[in-house]
Each structure stands twice: as C-alpha cells, then as structure tokens.
Amino acid sequence: MQQKFKQLLHEYKLEVFHNEHDKQSIEEITGECLHLTEAILEDKFHYHFHKLPDANRAEIINMINNYTREAVLPPVVEKLVRRQVVLEKRVTALVRLTERILEQLSSEPVQS
C-alpha cells in the first residue's frame, strides 16, 4: 500500500512539474494568461471626485490614470493571473491525486 501511495505522489509531482515547465503547457498558460489579462484590462474603472477639481488637477490625474493603465498595470495583472492559473492547475492535479488515493483505499481489502 505504501508503495502505491509513493507512486501516486510521484505521478502528482511529475504532473505539476510538467504543467509548470513543459513547453506546451507554458504556451497554454501564457495564452490563457494573456486572454484573461486583456479581459481584465478592458474593464473600465471610473472614479469620481467629491468636489469638482480644477482643470490642471483633472489633467494631472488623467495623465496618472493613463500611465498606470498603460504602463504599470498590465505586467502586474499578468503576473497575478499567471500565478492564479498555475495554482488552479496544481489544485486540479491535487484533486486527481486525492481521488486516486481514495479509490486505492476503497479497493484494498480490509486486513485484520
């Protein structure tokens, strides 16, 4: 039984390693990340002022907003999305491992 569990754990580790390092998996993750990043960045978030700002202040705030959206936000969002996608794949592999362990336990005859 212990040998079977070791084998299942080894297969889980291999699956996780291949998900994170295999060229095809990396390409799939990258494509999914770029798609999700685009979808997130397409959402328009609005802010409103409690008091109406003067024209100079509004222009500066608008410049900061545009710079943040175009330069700062995309790489940050992409890294967050990549981390989320990789973790989702790990959780899926872990669920499969748990199912296989439970199947193994339920198929073993009870020994007294």
Short mmCIF file of the C-alpha atoms (twelve columns), coordinates in Angstrom:
data_MODEL
# 
_entry.id   MODEL 
# 
loop_
_atom_site.group_PDB 
_atom_site.id 
_atom_site.type_symbol 
_atom_site.label_atom_id 
_atom_site.label_alt_id 
_atom_site.label_comp_id 
_atom_site.label_asym_id 
_atom_site.label_seq_id 
_atom_site.Cartn_x 
_atom_site.Cartn_y 
_atom_site.Cartn_z 
_atom_site.pdbx_PDB_model_num 
ATOM 1   C CA . MET A 1   0.000   0.000  0.000   1 
ATOM 2   C CA . GLN A 2   2.767   2.418  0.926   1 
ATOM 3   C CA . GLN A 3   4.484   1.739  -2.408  1 
ATOM 4   C CA . LYS A 4   1.268   2.567  -4.269  1 
ATOM 5   C CA . PHE A 5   0.960   5.855  -2.389  1 
ATOM 6   C CA . LYS A 6   4.574   6.703  -3.205  1 
ATOM 7   C CA . GLN A 7   3.854   6.008  -6.860  1 
ATOM 8   C CA . LEU A 8   0.726   8.196  -6.835  1 
ATOM 9   C CA . LEU A 9   2.620   11.030 -5.123  1 
ATOM 10  C CA . HIS A 10  5.434   10.719 -7.656  1 
ATOM 11  C CA . GLU A 11  2.932   10.919 -10.522 1 
ATOM 12  C CA . TYR A 12  1.394   14.028 -8.937  1 
ATOM 13  C CA . LYS A 13  4.802   15.694 -8.654  1 
ATOM 14  C CA . LEU A 14  5.569   14.828 -12.284 1 
ATOM 15  C CA . GLU A 15  2.260   16.274 -13.432 1 
ATOM 16  C CA . VAL A 16  2.846   19.507 -11.515 1 
ATOM 17  C CA . PHE A 17  6.398   19.764 -12.858 1 
ATOM 18  C CA . HIS A 18  5.239   19.217 -16.438 1 
ATOM 19  C CA . ASN A 19  2.427   21.755 -16.017 1 
ATOM 20  C CA . GLU A 20  4.929   24.391 -14.934 1 
ATOM 21  C CA . HIS A 21  7.927   23.540 -17.143 1 
ATOM 22  C CA . ASP A 22  6.759   21.698 -20.266 1 
ATOM 23  C CA . LYS A 23  6.937   23.898 -23.369 1 
ATOM 24  C CA . GLN A 24  3.396   23.104 -24.498 1 
ATOM 25  C CA . SER A 25  1.995   23.745 -21.005 1 
ATOM 26  C CA . ILE A 26  3.864   27.032 -20.756 1 
ATOM 27  C CA . GLU A 27  2.435   28.124 -24.102 1 
ATOM 28  C CA . GLU A 28  -1.089  27.173 -22.987 1 
ATOM 29  C CA . ILE A 29  -0.691  29.006 -19.683 1 
ATOM 30  C CA . THR A 30  0.754   32.059 -21.430 1 
ATOM 31  C CA . GLY A 31  -2.132  32.154 -23.904 1 
ATOM 32  C CA . GLU A 32  -4.693  31.803 -21.151 1 
ATOM 33  C CA . CYS A 33  -2.939  34.480 -19.069 1 
ATOM 34  C CA . LEU A 34  -2.827  36.950 -21.951 1 
ATOM 35  C CA . HIS A 35  -6.502  36.359 -22.703 1 
ATOM 36  C CA . LEU A 36  -7.510  36.875 -19.063 1 
ATOM 37  C CA . THR A 37  -5.228  39.911 -18.703 1 
ATOM 38  C CA . GLU A 38  -6.803  41.556 -21.744 1 
ATOM 39  C CA . ALA A 39  -10.272 40.882 -20.380 1 
ATOM 40  C CA . ILE A 40  -9.378  42.384 -17.007 1 
ATOM 41  C CA . LEU A 41  -7.730  45.461 -18.504 1 
ATOM 42  C CA . GLU A 42  -10.666 46.092 -20.859 1 
ATOM 43  C CA . ASP A 43  -12.906 46.720 -17.867 1 
ATOM 44  C CA . LYS A 44  -13.275 50.416 -17.385 1 
ATOM 45  C CA . PHE A 45  -12.988 51.556 -13.815 1 
ATOM 46  C CA . HIS A 46  -14.245 55.010 -13.058 1 
ATOM 47  C CA . TYR A 47  -13.576 57.321 -10.187 1 
ATOM 48  C CA . HIS A 48  -15.465 60.409 -9.262  1 
ATOM 49  C CA . PHE A 49  -14.486 63.408 -7.234  1 
ATOM 50  C CA . HIS A 50  -16.372 64.613 -4.203  1 
ATOM 51  C CA . LYS A 51  -15.568 68.146 -5.280  1 
ATOM 52  C CA . LEU A 52  -15.139 69.183 -8.890  1 
ATOM 53  C CA . PRO A 53  -11.362 69.642 -9.450  1 
ATOM 54  C CA . ASP A 54  -9.876  72.495 -11.393 1 
ATOM 55  C CA . ALA A 55  -8.722  71.840 -14.963 1 
ATOM 56  C CA . ASN A 56  -4.990  71.483 -14.137 1 
ATOM 57  C CA . ARG A 57  -5.601  68.978 -11.367 1 
ATOM 58  C CA . ALA A 58  -8.004  66.966 -13.526 1 
ATOM 59  C CA . GLU A 59  -5.431  66.833 -16.345 1 
ATOM 60  C CA . ILE A 60  -2.701  65.593 -13.983 1 
ATOM 61  C CA . ILE A 61  -4.994  62.942 -12.515 1 
ATOM 62  C CA . ASN A 62  -5.970  61.862 -16.030 1 
ATOM 63  C CA . MET A 63  -2.282  61.575 -17.043 1 
ATOM 64  C CA . ILE A 64  -1.524  59.464 -13.950 1 
ATOM 65  C CA . ASN A 65  -4.545  57.276 -14.677 1 
ATOM 66  C CA . ASN A 66  -3.500  56.717 -18.310 1 
ATOM 67  C CA . TYR A 67  0.116   55.961 -17.361 1 
ATOM 68  C CA . THR A 68  -0.992  53.477 -14.716 1 
ATOM 69  C CA . ARG A 69  -3.353  51.697 -17.115 1 
ATOM 70  C CA . GLU A 70  -0.887  51.515 -19.983 1 
ATOM 71  C CA . ALA A 71  2.496   51.038 -18.294 1 
ATOM 72  C CA . VAL A 72  2.190   49.848 -14.716 1 
ATOM 73  C CA . LEU A 73  -0.961  47.749 -14.557 1 
ATOM 74  C CA . PRO A 74  -0.526  45.249 -17.460 1 
ATOM 75  C CA . PRO A 75  2.616   43.447 -16.180 1 
ATOM 76  C CA . VAL A 76  1.281   43.366 -12.626 1 
ATOM 77  C CA . VAL A 77  -2.055  41.923 -13.712 1 
ATOM 78  C CA . GLU A 78  -0.314  39.412 -15.980 1 
ATOM 79  C CA . LYS A 79  1.859   38.137 -13.113 1 
ATOM 80  C CA . LEU A 80  -1.152  37.826 -10.829 1 
ATOM 81  C CA . VAL A 81  -3.148  35.986 -13.492 1 
ATOM 82  C CA . ARG A 82  -0.209  33.651 -14.260 1 
ATOM 83  C CA . ARG A 83  0.088   32.780 -10.576 1 
ATOM 84  C CA . GLN A 84  -3.644  32.109 -10.361 1 
ATOM 85  C CA . VAL A 85  -3.673  29.885 -13.465 1 
ATOM 86  C CA . VAL A 86  -0.691  27.854 -12.251 1 
ATOM 87  C CA . LEU A 87  -2.283  27.413 -8.819  1 
ATOM 88  C CA . GLU A 88  -5.562  26.312 -10.420 1 
ATOM 89  C CA . LYS A 89  -3.689  23.655 -12.379 1 
ATOM 90  C CA . ARG A 90  -1.927  22.499 -9.185  1 
ATOM 91  C CA . VAL A 91  -5.247  22.257 -7.346  1 
ATOM 92  C CA . THR A 92  -6.729  20.243 -10.215 1 
ATOM 93  C CA . ALA A 93  -3.780  17.839 -10.059 1 
ATOM 94  C CA . LEU A 94  -4.149  17.622 -6.287  1 
ATOM 95  C CA . VAL A 95  -7.845  16.784 -6.612  1 
ATOM 96  C CA . ARG A 96  -6.953  13.999 -9.060  1 
ATOM 97  C CA . LEU A 97  -4.331  12.697 -6.608  1 
ATOM 98  C CA . THR A 98  -6.859  12.692 -3.779  1 
ATOM 99  C CA . GLU A 99  -9.410  10.850 -5.918  1 
ATOM 100 C CA . ARG A 100 -6.842  8.234  -6.891  1 
ATOM 101 C CA . ILE A 101 -5.754  7.752  -3.266  1 
ATOM 102 C CA . LEU A 102 -9.360  7.342  -2.162  1 
ATOM 103 C CA . GLU A 103 -10.006 4.867  -4.980  1 
ATOM 104 C CA . GLN A 104 -6.926  2.935  -3.900  1 
ATOM 105 C CA . LEU A 105 -8.070  2.903  -0.283  1 
ATOM 106 C CA . SER A 106 -11.557 1.758  -1.191  1 
ATOM 107 C CA . SER A 107 -10.288 -1.033 -3.435  1 
ATOM 108 C CA . GLU A 108 -7.903  -2.512 -0.846  1 
ATOM 109 C CA . PRO A 109 -9.281  -5.493 1.070   1 
ATOM 110 C CA . VAL A 110 -9.539  -4.999 4.807   1 
ATOM 111 C CA . GLN A 111 -6.869  -6.973 6.674   1 
ATOM 112 C CA . SER A 112 -7.313  -7.984 10.292  1 
# 
